[in-house]
Amino acid sequence: MADTVIILEPGDERAQKIAKAMASQTANDILNLLSQGQMNQSEIKERLDIPFNTVQYHIDNLLETGLIAVSDMKYSVKGREVKYYELKNQLLIVAPKQANVRSMLVRYATMFGIILFGALAITLVSPLFTVQNGMRTVAPMQVAPDAGAWVTKMTYGEVASTSATGLPETAIAFFIGGALVICVLLCYELYLWKKTR
């Protein structure tokens, strides 16, 4: 998974630099090499069998666009500083400004977080209000494992059990239901967006 998500608008300065850098097959070959692991300029030169100046030119362009970064610096036998480069772990999205993709992603990520928080809250609170034989029991005395399921001793001397995983079915149902609602809303919004294009 990408460490960062970068949304670019067509025509902005960084998008133009990236397009210019990616227009070269040599730059793409360098990116493919760096996706295998970090390398220095000499290693790239040997693997691609191209002049050192060409490697330097494309490395500088890729550094300027932010597609690669200096990952390490070592010293050669002669005492010269040698930079090692790596491909940045990022997701680039190019979208027109009116699409407002960033706000859509943030909105749905926030909704998913709220649903996840609600499911966790239900999981934590539900053992305090377990109903067994029509009696509501509050504040269990202790929890002990018994034959693979979690069993709770109640203050009334009765025993109530939850699922074998220890997670109440209510929390799981809440999470799945909320996630399905988010998926339906997202699909509907994508349908509207595609229809207006």
C-alpha positions in Angstrom: 0.0 0.0 0.0 1.2 3.5 -0.8 2.6 5.7 2.0 1.1 8.8 0.5 -1.7 9.7 -2.0 -0.9 12.7 -4.3 -3.7 14.2 -6.4 -2.5 16.3 -9.3 -4.5 18.5 -11.6 -3.8 18.4 -15.3 -1.6 21.3 -16.3 -0.2 22.1 -12.9 3.6 22.4 -12.6 4.3 19.1 -11.0 2.0 17.2 -13.3 3.9 18.7 -16.3 7.3 17.8 -14.8 6.1 14.2 -14.2 4.7 14.0 -17.8 8.0 15.3 -19.2 10.1 12.9 -17.1 7.8 9.9 -17.9 7.9 10.6 -21.7 11.4 9.1 -21.9 11.7 5.4 -22.2 15.1 5.6 -20.3 13.4 7.3 -17.3 10.8 4.4 -17.3 13.6 1.9 -17.4 15.3 3.6 -14.5 12.0 3.5 -12.5 11.6 -0.2 -13.3 15.1 -0.9 -12.0 14.5 1.1 -8.8 11.3 -0.8 -8.2 13.5 -3.9 -7.6 15.5 -2.1 -4.9 17.8 0.8 -4.3 20.7 1.4 -6.7 23.4 4.0 -7.3 24.1 5.7 -10.7 26.9 3.4 -11.6 24.8 0.3 -11.1 22.0 1.9 -13.2 24.5 2.7 -15.9 25.8 -0.9 -16.0 22.4 -2.5 -16.0 21.0 -0.3 -18.8 24.2 0.1 -20.7 23.8 3.8 -21.3 26.2 6.8 -20.8 26.7 8.1 -17.3 25.6 11.6 -18.4 22.2 10.2 -19.5 21.7 8.4 -16.2 22.6 11.6 -14.3 20.1 13.7 -16.4 17.2 11.3 -15.8 18.0 10.8 -12.2 18.0 14.6 -11.7 14.6 14.9 -13.5 13.1 12.1 -11.4 14.4 13.6 -8.2 12.9 17.0 -9.1 9.4 15.4 -9.8 9.5 13.5 -6.5 9.1 10.1 -8.0 12.4 8.9 -6.5 14.4 9.9 -3.5 17.9 9.4 -2.1 17.7 6.4 0.2 21.3 6.1 1.4 24.8 7.6 1.1 27.9 5.5 1.2 31.6 6.2 0.5 33.5 4.5 -2.4 37.0 3.0 -2.0 38.4 6.3 -3.2 36.5 8.2 -0.5 33.8 9.7 -2.8 30.2 10.1 -1.7 27.9 7.7 -3.6 24.1 8.2 -3.5 21.7 5.4 -3.6 18.2 6.0 -5.0 14.9 4.4 -4.4 11.4 4.6 -5.9 9.0 6.5 -3.6 6.0 4.5 -2.4 3.2 6.8 -3.4 0.0 6.8 -5.4 -0.4 9.5 -8.0 -3.9 10.4 -9.2 -4.4 12.9 -12.0 -7.9 14.4 -11.9 -9.5 17.6 -13.1 -10.2 20.2 -10.5 -14.0 20.0 -10.8 -14.0 16.3 -10.0 -12.9 17.1 -6.4 -11.6 13.5 -5.9 -9.7 14.5 -2.8 -12.8 15.6 -0.9 -14.6 12.4 -2.0 -11.8 10.2 -0.8 -11.6 12.1 2.5 -15.4 12.0 3.0 -15.6 8.2 2.5 -12.5 7.5 4.6 -14.1 9.5 7.4 -17.4 7.6 7.1 -15.5 4.3 7.2 -13.6 5.5 10.3 -16.9 6.4 12.1 -18.4 3.0 11.4 -15.2 1.3 12.6 -15.3 3.4 15.8 -18.9 2.5 16.3 -18.3 -1.2 15.9 -15.4 -1.1 18.4 -17.6 0.9 20.9 -20.3 -1.7 20.6 -17.8 -4.5 21.1 -16.5 -2.8 24.3 -19.8 -1.8 25.8 -22.0 -4.9 25.0 -20.5 -7.2 27.7 -21.7 -4.8 30.3 -25.3 -5.2 29.2 -25.7 -9.0 28.5 -29.2 -10.4 28.7 -29.7 -14.0 29.9 -33.0 -15.6 30.6 -34.8 -12.3 30.4 -32.6 -10.7 33.1 -30.2 -7.8 32.4 -26.9 -8.2 34.1 -24.5 -5.4 34.7 -20.8 -5.4 35.6 -19.7 -9.0 35.2 -17.4 -10.3 38.0 -14.9 -12.1 35.9 -14.2 -13.5 32.4 -12.7 -17.0 31.9 -12.2 -19.1 28.8 -14.1 -22.3 28.7 -13.9 -24.9 25.8 -12.9 -22.3 23.1 -15.7 -19.8 23.9 -15.6 -16.8 26.3 -17.9 -17.3 29.3 -18.8 -14.5 31.7 -19.8 -15.2 35.3 -22.6 -12.8 36.3 -23.3 -11.3 39.7 -26.6 -13.3 39.8 -24.8 -16.6 39.5 -26.0 -17.1 35.9 -23.8 -17.7 32.9 -24.1 -15.8 29.6 -21.9 -16.4 26.6 -21.0 -14.5 23.5 -19.6 -15.8 20.2 -16.6 -18.1 20.1 -14.5 -15.2 18.8 -15.3 -13.0 21.7 -16.9 -10.3 19.4 -20.6 -9.7 19.8 -22.6 -10.4 16.7 -24.1 -6.9 17.0 -20.8 -5.2 16.4 -20.0 -7.4 13.4 -23.5 -6.8 11.9 -23.1 -3.0 12.5 -19.7 -2.9 10.8 -20.8 -5.0 7.8 -24.0 -3.0 7.4 -22.2 0.3 7.6 -19.5 -0.9 5.1 -22.3 -1.9 2.6 -24.0 1.5 2.9 -20.7 3.2 2.2 -20.1 1.0 -0.9 -23.6 1.7 -2.2 -23.1 5.5 -1.7 -19.7 5.4 -3.4 -21.1 3.4 -6.4 -24.0 5.8 -6.7 -21.6 8.9 -6.6 -19.3 7.2 -9.2 -22.4 6.5 -11.4 -23.5 10.2 -11.2 -19.9 11.4 -11.9 -19.6 9.1 -15.0 -23.1 10.2 -16.2 -22.1 13.9 -16.1 -18.9 13.4 -18.1 
